[in-house]
């Protein structure tokens, strides 16, 4: 058995298993408070599901990622200026591939220029429903809605009496946010994300979403990070790795939902989670199909074999140094398991016509277990338990499927340890 030595009364020897954003935040807080932290990560780099792939001198994210500036935890933990994070256009655009019609919907209070296009797209009544929904959100407490019981998103949209034509935009929008084709996530989470979009901006780092966990890892001073190190199991005072049992005073598990169940025998979900799966099919193009930094939603997603949920062109926001243009198509659910680039390209011809023939497939990404599946019957911003059989557990699956959920989970544990949040 390998034993990590203990330290003074005010210093603990702590293991953090998982170097995603929650694990890194916990590690940074404990490290800067003077504790001796050892981080174990099975992958060859930090970040977990917040990862990117380099295509030459340009970074493409694994999955579609944005950061919401309205998230309180993002303000506390992430230096967006150093990430050169730029905002996307504050509107949602959808396309009907059958007619070719596009609709633009924006927040008229934040971007008045989109008022008339929004009313044209959804009508006055649904425009007023959008406004009412927005005014019901809170900029001071984005997560307030999560503390109340709610139906699932599919039912919630019906209860808000949005017209079927408007739901053809909202359903793919929230499918993309939750990666849940059935929209079984709590409608209170839709309220939360609606508020985040209303009270802040969606920004993208210049070097991709992987720059966020890399920034956090760069703030560690004394901690040790062991990459390419798969942990076999954990207990209250031990980490079992590479055939050895390593002793610690505290063990913190910061792994995704399904890995947590595998590593910790005492951890059990109150329901049977459904895997959230997404993939992206990336093409290079001589010219972008549109010029704005927007997400283009498919109003006919799921109909007649249409599998592309949405597309975006990251080079419209952060141009490639080499002048290339990239078009990224996103798929979710069963369609994302093994997407065919040829079929995706053929589908996109109904969106953009013959220009798609000049696109070249350059990359396909797939993210298994991309988001947690929270028990739909749970109604609070966080699950109550911090530890199971003496092992502390953090991550978005202990709160809700977002960066805010992951970081707030880390903050809750730091508060439990009476550890101040570090200054960024």
C-alpha positions as CSV (number, residue, x, y, z in Angstrom):
1,X,0.0,0.0,0.0
2,X,1.3,3.4,-0.9
3,X,0.8,6.0,1.8
4,X,0.7,9.8,1.2
5,X,2.1,11.4,4.4
6,X,-0.1,13.6,6.5
7,X,0.6,17.3,7.3
8,X,-0.1,19.8,10.0
9,X,-3.4,20.3,11.7
10,X,-4.4,23.0,9.2
11,X,-3.3,21.1,6.2
12,X,-4.9,18.0,4.7
13,X,-3.7,15.5,2.2
14,X,-6.6,15.3,-0.4
15,X,-7.2,13.3,-3.5
16,X,-9.4,14.8,-6.3
17,X,-10.4,12.2,-8.9
18,X,-11.4,13.8,-12.1
19,X,-9.9,16.9,-13.8
20,X,-13.0,18.4,-15.3
21,X,-14.2,21.8,-14.4
22,X,-15.7,20.8,-11.0
23,X,-12.7,18.8,-10.0
24,X,-10.3,21.6,-11.0
25,X,-12.2,24.2,-9.2
26,X,-12.1,22.2,-6.0
27,X,-8.4,21.5,-6.5
28,X,-7.7,25.2,-7.0
29,X,-9.6,26.2,-3.9
30,X,-8.0,23.6,-1.7
31,X,-4.5,24.1,-3.2
32,X,-4.6,27.9,-2.6
33,X,-5.9,27.3,0.9
34,X,-2.7,25.4,1.7
35,X,-3.8,21.8,1.4
36,X,-1.8,19.2,-0.4
37,X,-3.8,18.1,-3.4
38,X,-3.3,15.2,-5.8
39,X,-5.5,15.1,-8.9
40,X,-6.1,11.9,-10.9
41,X,-7.3,12.2,-14.5
42,X,-7.9,9.2,-16.9
43,X,-7.5,11.3,-20.0
44,X,-4.2,12.7,-21.4
45,X,-5.3,16.3,-20.7
46,X,-7.4,18.2,-18.2
47,X,-11.0,19.3,-19.0
48,X,-13.1,16.2,-19.2
49,X,-16.1,16.9,-21.4
50,X,-14.9,20.5,-22.0
51,X,-12.5,19.6,-24.7
52,X,-11.3,20.8,-28.2
53,X,-9.5,19.4,-31.2
54,X,-6.8,21.3,-33.1
55,X,-7.2,21.4,-36.8
56,X,-3.9,22.9,-37.7
57,X,-3.8,26.3,-36.0
58,X,-7.5,26.3,-35.2
59,X,-9.4,24.7,-32.3
60,X,-12.8,23.0,-32.8
61,X,-14.8,22.0,-29.8
62,X,-16.0,18.5,-29.1
63,X,-19.7,19.2,-29.1
64,X,-21.2,22.7,-29.2
65,X,-20.1,24.9,-26.3
66,X,-20.7,28.4,-25.1
67,X,-20.2,30.2,-21.8
68,X,-23.0,32.2,-20.3
69,X,-21.7,35.5,-18.8
70,X,-24.7,35.7,-16.6
71,X,-23.6,32.6,-14.6
72,X,-22.4,33.9,-11.2
73,X,-19.8,31.1,-11.0
74,X,-18.3,32.1,-14.3
75,X,-17.9,35.6,-13.1
76,X,-16.1,34.3,-10.0
77,X,-13.9,31.6,-11.6
78,X,-13.2,32.4,-15.2
79,X,-11.3,35.3,-16.7
80,X,-13.1,35.7,-20.0
81,X,-10.9,38.6,-21.1
82,X,-7.8,36.4,-21.0
83,X,-9.6,33.8,-23.0
84,X,-10.4,36.4,-25.7
85,X,-14.0,35.2,-25.4
86,X,-16.3,36.9,-28.0
87,X,-20.1,37.0,-27.8
88,X,-22.4,35.3,-30.3
89,X,-25.2,37.3,-32.0
90,X,-28.0,37.7,-29.4
91,X,-30.6,36.0,-31.5
92,X,-31.8,32.6,-32.6
93,X,-32.2,31.8,-36.2
94,X,-34.1,28.8,-37.6
95,X,-34.6,27.3,-41.0
96,X,-37.4,25.3,-42.6
97,X,-35.5,23.1,-45.0
98,X,-38.6,22.3,-47.0
99,X,-39.5,25.9,-47.8
100,X,-36.1,27.5,-47.2
101,X,-37.7,30.1,-44.9
102,X,-35.6,31.5,-42.1
103,X,-36.8,33.1,-39.0
104,X,-34.9,35.4,-36.6
105,X,-35.9,35.6,-32.9
106,X,-34.1,37.9,-30.5
107,X,-34.4,39.5,-27.1
108,X,-36.0,42.8,-27.9
109,X,-35.1,44.2,-24.5
110,X,-31.4,43.4,-24.9
111,X,-31.3,43.9,-28.7
112,X,-34.1,46.1,-29.9
113,X,-33.1,45.7,-33.5
114,X,-34.6,42.2,-33.4
115,X,-38.1,43.4,-32.2
116,X,-39.8,43.4,-35.6
117,X,-38.1,40.3,-36.9
118,X,-39.2,38.4,-33.8
119,X,-42.8,39.6,-34.0
120,X,-42.8,38.6,-37.7
121,X,-41.4,35.2,-36.9
122,X,-43.7,34.2,-34.0
123,X,-46.6,36.7,-34.0
124,X,-47.7,39.3,-31.4
125,X,-49.2,36.8,-29.0
126,X,-46.1,34.5,-28.8
127,X,-44.0,37.6,-28.8
128,X,-45.8,38.7,-25.6
129,X,-45.4,35.2,-24.2
130,X,-41.6,35.5,-24.8
131,X,-41.6,38.9,-23.0
132,X,-43.6,37.5,-20.1
133,X,-41.2,34.6,-19.8
134,X,-38.2,36.9,-19.8
135,X,-39.6,39.2,-17.1
136,X,-40.3,36.2,-14.9
137,X,-36.5,35.4,-14.7
138,X,-34.2,36.8,-12.1
139,X,-30.8,38.3,-12.8
140,X,-30.0,38.2,-9.1
141,X,-30.8,34.5,-8.7
142,X,-30.8,32.6,-12.0
143,X,-31.3,29.3,-10.2
144,X,-34.4,30.4,-8.4
145,X,-36.8,28.5,-10.7
146,X,-35.0,25.2,-9.9
147,X,-36.2,25.2,-6.3
148,X,-39.8,24.7,-7.5
149,X,-41.7,21.8,-8.9
150,X,-42.2,21.9,-12.6
151,X,-43.3,19.6,-15.5
152,X,-40.8,18.5,-18.1
153,X,-39.8,20.8,-20.9
154,X,-42.1,19.3,-23.5
155,X,-45.1,19.7,-21.2
156,X,-43.9,23.2,-20.1
157,X,-43.9,24.5,-23.6
158,X,-47.4,23.3,-24.1
159,X,-48.5,24.9,-20.9
160,X,-47.1,28.2,-21.9
161,X,-49.4,27.9,-25.0
162,X,-46.8,28.6,-27.6
163,X,-48.1,28.0,-31.1
164,X,-46.9,24.8,-32.9
165,X,-44.9,26.9,-35.4
166,X,-43.0,28.6,-32.5
167,X,-42.5,25.2,-30.8
168,X,-40.7,24.0,-34.0
169,X,-38.0,26.5,-32.9
170,X,-38.1,26.1,-29.2
171,X,-38.0,22.3,-29.2
172,X,-34.7,22.0,-31.2
173,X,-33.3,24.9,-29.1
174,X,-33.8,23.1,-25.8
175,X,-32.9,19.7,-27.3
176,X,-29.5,21.2,-28.1
177,X,-29.2,22.7,-24.6
178,X,-30.1,19.5,-22.8
179,X,-29.0,17.0,-25.4
180,X,-32.3,15.3,-24.7
181,X,-34.5,14.5,-27.7
182,X,-37.4,13.6,-25.4
183,X,-37.2,16.9,-23.6
184,X,-37.7,15.1,-20.3
185,X,-35.5,17.6,-18.4
186,X,-37.3,19.8,-15.8
187,X,-38.9,22.9,-17.3
188,X,-37.4,24.8,-14.4
189,X,-34.0,24.2,-16.1
190,X,-35.4,25.8,-19.2
191,X,-36.4,28.7,-17.1
192,X,-32.9,28.9,-15.8
193,X,-31.3,28.8,-19.2
194,X,-33.8,31.3,-20.6
195,X,-32.8,33.7,-17.8
196,X,-29.1,33.2,-18.5
197,X,-29.7,34.1,-22.1
198,X,-31.8,37.1,-21.2
199,X,-29.4,38.5,-18.6
200,X,-26.0,37.8,-20.2
201,X,-24.3,36.9,-23.3
202,X,-23.2,33.6,-24.8
203,X,-19.4,33.8,-25.5
204,X,-16.9,31.5,-27.0
205,X,-13.1,31.5,-26.2
206,X,-10.8,32.0,-29.1
207,X,-8.9,28.8,-28.4
208,X,-12.0,26.7,-27.8
209,X,-13.8,25.6,-24.7
210,X,-10.8,23.6,-23.6
211,X,-9.1,26.9,-22.7
212,X,-11.5,27.2,-19.7
213,X,-10.3,24.1,-17.7
214,X,-6.7,24.9,-18.9
215,X,-7.0,28.3,-17.3
216,X,-8.2,26.8,-14.0
217,X,-5.4,24.2,-14.1
218,X,-2.9,27.0,-14.6
219,X,-3.9,28.5,-11.2
220,X,-2.7,25.4,-9.3
221,X,0.5,26.2,-7.4
222,X,1.5,23.1,-5.4
223,X,-1.0,20.4,-6.5
224,X,0.1,17.4,-8.5
225,X,-1.9,16.3,-11.6
226,X,-1.6,12.7,-12.7
227,X,-2.8,12.5,-16.3
228,X,-3.4,9.2,-18.1
229,X,-4.1,7.7,-14.7
230,X,-7.3,5.6,-14.5
231,X,-8.6,5.1,-11.0
232,X,-10.1,1.7,-10.3
233,X,-12.2,2.6,-7.2
234,X,-12.3,4.9,-4.2
235,X,-13.2,4.7,-0.5
236,X,-13.3,7.2,2.4
237,X,-9.5,7.4,2.8
238,X,-8.1,5.5,-0.3
239,X,-7.7,5.7,-4.0
240,X,-7.1,2.4,-5.8
241,X,-4.9,3.1,-8.9
242,X,-2.4,1.1,-10.9
243,X,-2.7,-1.9,-8.5
244,X,-1.9,0.2,-5.5
245,X,-4.0,1.6,-2.6
246,X,-3.0,5.2,-1.9
247,X,-4.1,6.7,1.4
248,X,-5.5,10.2,1.9
249,X,-7.2,12.2,4.6
250,X,-10.0,13.2,2.2
251,X,-11.1,11.8,-1.1
252,X,-13.2,13.8,-3.6
253,X,-14.9,12.2,-6.6
254,X,-15.3,14.7,-9.5
255,X,-16.2,12.4,-12.3
256,X,-19.2,12.3,-14.7
257,X,-22.4,10.7,-13.5
258,X,-21.8,7.2,-15.0
259,X,-18.1,7.0,-13.9
260,X,-19.1,8.0,-10.3
261,X,-21.5,5.0,-10.2
262,X,-18.7,2.7,-11.4
263,X,-16.1,4.0,-8.9
264,X,-18.1,4.4,-5.8
265,X,-20.1,1.4,-4.6
266,X,-22.1,3.4,-2.2
267,X,-23.3,5.8,-4.8
268,X,-26.7,5.1,-6.4
269,X,-29.0,7.2,-8.5
270,X,-32.6,7.4,-7.5
271,X,-33.6,6.8,-11.1
272,X,-32.1,5.2,-14.2
273,X,-30.2,7.8,-16.1
274,X,-30.5,8.0,-19.9
275,X,-27.2,8.7,-21.7
276,X,-26.9,12.2,-23.3
277,X,-25.0,11.7,-26.6
278,X,-23.9,14.3,-29.1
279,X,-21.6,14.4,-32.2
280,X,-20.5,17.1,-34.6
281,X,-19.6,16.7,-38.2
282,X,-17.2,19.4,-39.4
283,X,-16.6,20.6,-42.9
284,X,-14.2,23.1,-44.4
285,X,-15.8,25.5,-46.9
286,X,-14.5,28.0,-49.4
287,X,-17.0,30.5,-48.0
288,X,-19.4,30.4,-45.0
289,X,-23.0,29.7,-45.7
290,X,-23.9,32.8,-43.6
291,X,-21.8,35.6,-42.1
292,X,-23.1,36.1,-38.6
293,X,-21.9,34.3,-35.4
294,X,-25.2,32.6,-34.9
295,X,-26.7,29.2,-34.3
296,X,-29.0,28.0,-37.1
297,X,-31.7,25.6,-35.9
298,X,-33.5,23.0,-38.0
299,X,-37.3,23.5,-37.6
300,X,-37.8,20.1,-39.2
301,X,-35.4,18.2,-37.1
302,X,-36.6,14.6,-36.5
303,X,-39.0,14.6,-39.5
304,X,-38.5,12.3,-42.4
305,X,-35.0,11.2,-41.5
306,X,-33.7,14.8,-40.9
307,X,-30.9,14.3,-38.3
308,X,-29.0,17.6,-38.2
309,X,-30.2,19.6,-35.1
310,X,-28.3,22.8,-35.8
311,X,-25.2,24.2,-37.4
312,X,-22.8,27.0,-36.6
313,X,-19.7,28.5,-38.2
314,X,-17.1,29.1,-35.5
315,X,-14.9,31.0,-37.9
316,X,-17.5,33.7,-38.2
317,X,-16.7,34.6,-34.6
318,X,-13.0,33.7,-34.4
319,X,-11.5,33.8,-37.9
320,X,-9.0,31.1,-38.7
321,X,-5.4,32.4,-39.0
322,X,-5.1,30.4,-42.2
323,X,-8.3,31.8,-43.7
324,X,-10.3,28.6,-43.7
325,X,-14.0,28.5,-43.0
326,X,-15.5,25.7,-40.9
327,X,-19.1,24.6,-40.8
328,X,-20.1,22.4,-37.8
329,X,-23.3,20.3,-37.8
330,X,-24.6,18.9,-34.5
331,X,-26.5,15.7,-34.0
332,X,-27.9,14.3,-30.7
333,X,-29.3,11.0,-29.4
334,X,-29.2,7.9,-31.5
335,X,-28.4,9.9,-34.6
336,X,-25.2,10.9,-33.0
337,X,-23.9,7.4,-32.4
338,X,-22.3,6.9,-35.8
339,X,-23.1,9.8,-38.1
340,X,-22.4,9.6,-41.8
341,X,-20.6,12.7,-43.1
342,X,-22.0,12.0,-46.6
343,X,-25.6,11.8,-45.3
344,X,-25.1,15.0,-43.3
345,X,-23.7,16.8,-46.3
346,X,-26.5,15.6,-48.5
347,X,-29.1,16.8,-45.9
348,X,-27.5,20.3,-45.7
349,X,-27.9,20.7,-49.5
350,X,-31.6,21.3,-48.7
351,X,-30.5,24.1,-46.5
352,X,-27.9,25.8,-48.6
353,X,-28.1,24.4,-52.1
354,X,-25.2,23.5,-54.5
355,X,-22.5,25.3,-52.5
356,X,-22.5,22.4,-50.1
357,X,-20.9,20.3,-52.9
358,X,-17.7,22.3,-52.4
359,X,-17.5,21.4,-48.7
360,X,-14.9,18.9,-47.5
361,X,-15.4,16.7,-44.4
362,X,-12.5,17.3,-42.0
363,X,-13.5,15.9,-38.6
364,X,-16.2,14.0,-36.7
365,X,-16.4,14.3,-32.9
366,X,-18.5,12.2,-30.5
367,X,-19.1,12.8,-26.8
368,X,-20.6,10.0,-24.8
369,X,-22.4,10.9,-21.6
370,X,-22.0,14.6,-22.6
371,X,-24.4,15.8,-19.9
372,X,-25.9,14.2,-16.8
373,X,-29.6,13.1,-16.6
374,X,-31.0,14.5,-13.4
375,X,-34.0,12.8,-11.8
376,X,-37.0,14.6,-13.3
377,X,-38.8,14.3,-9.9
378,X,-36.1,16.3,-8.1
379,X,-36.9,19.9,-7.5
380,X,-34.0,21.9,-6.1
381,X,-30.9,23.6,-7.4
382,X,-28.7,20.9,-6.0
383,X,-29.0,17.3,-4.6
384,X,-28.6,17.4,-0.9
385,X,-25.9,14.9,-0.2
386,X,-22.2,16.0,-0.2
387,X,-20.7,12.6,0.6
388,X,-21.4,8.9,0.2
389,X,-19.7,6.4,2.5
390,X,-17.3,9.2,3.5
391,X,-16.3,10.1,-0.1
392,X,-17.2,13.6,-1.2
393,X,-18.9,13.9,-4.6
394,X,-19.1,17.0,-6.9
395,X,-20.0,17.6,-10.5
396,X,-22.9,18.9,-12.6
397,X,-24.8,15.7,-11.9
398,X,-25.1,16.9,-8.3
399,X,-26.9,20.1,-9.4
400,X,-28.0,20.6,-13.0
401,X,-26.4,20.1,-16.4
402,X,-24.5,23.3,-16.9
403,X,-21.2,25.0,-16.2
404,X,-23.1,26.9,-13.4
405,X,-24.2,23.5,-12.0
406,X,-20.6,22.1,-12.0
407,X,-19.0,25.1,-10.5
408,X,-21.7,25.7,-7.9
409,X,-21.3,22.0,-6.8
410,X,-17.5,22.7,-6.3
411,X,-18.3,25.9,-4.4
412,X,-20.7,24.0,-2.1
413,X,-17.9,21.6,-1.1
414,X,-15.4,24.4,-0.6
415,X,-17.9,26.0,1.8
416,X,-18.3,22.7,3.6
417,X,-14.5,22.7,4.1
418,X,-14.7,26.3,5.2
419,X,-12.3,27.2,2.3
420,X,-12.6,30.6,0.7
421,X,-13.1,30.9,-3.0
422,X,-9.8,31.8,-4.6
423,X,-9.4,35.2,-6.2
424,X,-8.9,34.9,-10.0
